[in-house]
Structure formats: C-alpha cells, structure tokens
Amino acid sequence: MTIRRVLLVLAVFAMALALGAGSALAQQKVIKIGALYPLTGNLAATGLDCKRGADLAVEIINGNFDLNLPFAKGEGIPNLGGAKIEIIYADTKGDPKNGLAEAERLITQEKVVALIGAYQSSVTKTGSQAAERLKVPFVCSDSSSPTLTERDFTYFFRVSPHDGTMARNQFEFLKDLGDKQGKQIKSVALIYENTEFGANVAKMQQQYAKEFGFNVVSDIAYPANASDVTSEVGKLISAKPDVVMHAAYITDAILFTKTFKEMNLVPQGFLTMAGYIESDYLPTVKADGNFMTVRSTFALDLAKKKPMVGQVADLYMKKYGIPMGENTARSFTAPFVLADAFNRAKSTDSQAVVKALLETNIPGDQIINPWKGVQFDPKSHQNIHASAMLVQIQDEAYHTVWPFEAASRELKWPFPAWKDRK
C-alpha cells in the first residue's frame, strides 16, 4: 500500500471517529424523560391535558422565553452544555398493570433517566414501584393518594399536595364558613369511587371530619366508571347531609351531576375533587356544573396577583386553543423540577439527581401554583409547601372562593335549587 493510500485510509478513519464522536455528543445533549399518562380509554382527555402541560414546560425549558421560570431565558440545561429535554410518552390506558409494564419499558428499552406522571394514583403506585426497583427518579405532579409518599421510597417525589392535605383544606373551609360567614355546617356525606384515589380520599375525610367535629352521616363507595348511580344518590337523599363530598374521575363526575339534578338532590353545598375540574366536565354538563365547589391547585384568576400565570396561560391558549386548567398546570411543573435537579447535579446519574431533588428549593415566584415554592420533605419526599384552594363554578367557569382572603369571587352558598336555575 502506498503512503498516499495509507494517508487516505487514516483520513477516512479519523473522519469516521469524528462523526462518531459528534453523534455521541449529540446524543449526550438530549435528556430523555419518560411520561406515563392515560392517552386512551375513559381518561384520554385528561391524559391529553397532562401531556399538553408537560409539552409546554419542555418547550419553555428548551427554548428562549421572557418568563420568570427556571431555564426559560436561555436554551436547555446550562450546566449540561445546553442539553435539551425530550419526553417519551407511554399510554397506560388507565390500567395499573399497563402502568407497571410501560414504566419498565421506558426505563429498560427507551433508556429514560427519569419518569413523570401518571395522573391516576393506582397507576402511579405500580409505575413508581418499577422506578424504585430499577433505581430511576420519578417526579409526580398528578397523583394525590397520601399512601404514595408513605412507602419510604428513595426515588419517588411528589410536587403537588396529597389528598390528606386537600381533605384537611376542605374541612378548614367548612370551619371558616361557620366562623367567618356564619353558615353553620354539622353533617357531611362521603361518596367516592373505589380505587386507590377515592378510597384514600374517604379515609382522610373521615379522619378530618372527626378532628374538626363534623358528623359523617353516610359513607358510600361505588365502582369506578359506574353506568347507573341512582341507588347511591338515593342513599344520599335519605341521609340528608348538609354537605356532599364527592371524589370522582371525569366519567363519574358527569354521571353523578346528571343524577343529582334528575333526583333533585340539594344539600347546602357540594365539595368535590378531580373529575369536576377536568377539561371535559363543563363542556359536557354546561350550566348544571354551576355552584359545584372543587378543590384545586390552580386557577386562571391567580394571574391577578401573579402575572406570570397569565403569561403562561396565554402561551397555552395560543398553542392549544383552549384555556389552561388544573391538570395541565400540575403536569407543567414536573419537568421544571427535574430540569432544576439535572442542572444542579450537573448529571443525569440517578444517585446525583436524587441528591439534587432532596436539595430542591424553587421559590414561589418561579412556579404557577399558589404555593411558597417547591421543597421536598427529606423522609416522605412530599413538597412541604403544596396546598389546595377551593374554586367554585360560576357562569360556567372556575373562580377562586377560598381561602376567603384570596377569593376572586364571592362564594355562592347555599347551593341553589335545581328548579330555580335559569
């Protein structure tokens, strides 16, 4: 082989090495996060809401936006050379077994370095078990069962409040209703779907009803995605509670609302969770949803005191053509928490990321939720600042009504009779 030929071979080899190194570098500049959501089935619309929130967050992190959010100004993760985040989605179909399998697939085959999701507590329970076993961080913004942060897991963290916090907030509201507005409540009825979410809500509500001195006159569990609830509503009518407290996903919330009206159930008020604030609820029930009071971690009227909420909501409306809601706001936060941890860890190594998550301290002015910030309890890994507020549907829109000092509208109480509606 001539010297010229040898030099040519060496040049080609060097070019191949350079291209390989460039390819490896390009791969290193993409951080893959897995996301578990119900993208088909009864909760497909909710899963899509969650996906939209996470997608908008990643667009802001990867792009350049004039917002007071982590990494909005500048592209990508600065301490990782401007690395961009890519979300790999998996459809859980609302099934815990699918959640487990998809979490394992995302970690072992897609090679994601962290997980977010999964909205339903029962699915997050199994998905996070896989993450714990495979030693991959799971940052949850969407699931609220208290048991999720009672397992002494190393890799599981939750940004949003759990149902224990939100149940307590509901009874604090009822106490305030009496103490501050002279509207005395004595009895409550609990009704809930029988999965991980609903059952744990009821457990917490029983606990706080006793602590705050309210009488529970009915405790009714029913099968999730029920097709007929006349029997359950009949039991509520017989119990004659001052307040009905309902924990449901979207399909049940719609069915119960219709049945409440048909059977003319009119307590002093309804305190509800989850399904009543999902994006398909009001378009389906329309004015029949008015005056339902719902626990929430977000409302568009927060923009009056925190202008950034309005800026983000405008971006969301421009991108998707619909108003931003609670589920999108919750899923929106998780990518920022992970991006912040990657940046401080200067790595995507799971041990380094867990250490960084434990040291998280994102201030309240850098999140769109009405909290003092994001900091995780060192044992439970629950955000210590997370709490709920109450919104009431008025004029087919959600308005903050409690805490009373933060209200954008006056609470309508008692619940107006169905027959008196216009």
C-alpha positions, 0 to 999 in steps of 0.5 A, a space after each residue: 500500500 502506498 503512503 498516499 493510500 495509507 494517508 487516505 485510509 487514516 483520513 477516512 478513519 479519523 473522519 469516521 471517529 469524528 462523526 462518531 464522536 459528534 453523534 455521541 455528543 449529540 446524543 449526550 445533549 438530549 435528556 430523555 424523560 419518560 411520561 406515563 399518562 392515560 392517552 386512551 380509554 375513559 381518561 384520554 382527555 385528561 391524559 391529553 391535558 397532562 401531556 399538553 402541560 408537560 409539552 409546554 414546560 419542555 418547550 419553555 425549558 428548551 427554548 428562549 422565553 421572557 418568563 420568570 421560570 427556571 431555564 426559560 431565558 436561555 436554551 436547555 440545561 446550562 450546566 449540561 452544555 445546553 442539553 435539551 429535554 425530550 419526553 417519551 410518552 407511554 399510554 397506560 390506558 388507565 390500567 395499573 398493570 399497563 402502568 407497571 409494564 410501560 414504566 419498565 419499558 421506558 426505563 429498560 428499552 427507551 433508556 429514560 433517566 427519569 419518569 413523570 406522571 401518571 395522573 391516576 394514583 393506582 397507576 402511579 403506585 405500580 409505575 413508581 414501584 418499577 422506578 424504585 426497583 430499577 433505581 430511576 427518579 420519578 417526579 409526580 405532579 398528578 397523583 394525590 393518594 397520601 399512601 404514595 409518599 408513605 412507602 419510604 421510597 428513595 426515588 419517588 417525589 411528589 410536587 403537588 399536595 396529597 389528598 390528606 392535605 386537600 381533605 384537611 383544606 376542605 374541612 378548614 373551609 367548612 370551619 371558616 364558613 361557620 366562623 367567618 360567614 356564619 353558615 353553620 355546617 354539622 353533617 357531611 356525606 362521603 361518596 367516592 369511587 373505589 380505587 386507590 384515589 377515592 378510597 384514600 380520599 374517604 379515609 382522610 375525610 373521615 379522619 378530618 371530619 372527626 378532628 374538626 367535629 363534623 358528623 359523617 352521616 353516610 359513607 358510600 363507595 361505588 365502582 369506578 366508571 359506574 353506568 347507573 348511580 341512582 341507588 347511591 344518590 338515593 342513599 344520599 337523599 335519605 341521609 340528608 347531609 348538609 354537605 356532599 363530598 364527592 371524589 370522582 374521575 371525569 366519567 363519574 363526575 358527569 354521571 353523578 351531576 346528571 343524577 343529582 339534578 334528575 333526583 333533585 338532590 340539594 344539600 347546602 353545598 357540594 365539595 368535590 375533587 378531580 373529575 369536576 375540574 377536568 377539561 371535559 366536565 363543563 363542556 359536557 354538563 354546561 350550566 348544571 356544573 354551576 355552584 359545584 365547589 372543587 378543590 384545586 391547585 390552580 386557577 386562571 384568576 391567580 394571574 391577578 396577583 401573579 402575572 406570570 400565570 397569565 403569561 403562561 396561560 396565554 402561551 397555552 391558549 395560543 398553542 392549544 386553543 383552549 384555556 389552561 386548567 388544573 391538570 395541565 398546570 400540575 403536569 407543567 411543573 414536573 419537568 421544571 423540577 427535574 430540569 432544576 435537579 439535572 442542572 444542579 447535579 450537573 448529571 443525569 446519574 440517578 444517585 446525583 439527581 436524587 441528591 439534587 431533588 432532596 436539595 430542591 428549593 424553587 421559590 414561589 415566584 418561579 412556579 404557577 401554583 399558589 404555593 411558597 415554592 417547591 421543597 421536598 420533605 427529606 423522609 416522605 419526599 412530599 413538597 412541604 409547601 403544596 396546598 389546595 384552594 377551593 374554586 367554585 363554578 360560576 357562569 360556567 367557569 372556575 373562580 377562586 372562593 377560598 381561602 376567603 382572603 384570596 377569593 376572586 369571587 364571592 362564594 355562592 352558598 347555599 347551593 341553589 335549587 335545581 328548579 330555580 336555575 335559569 
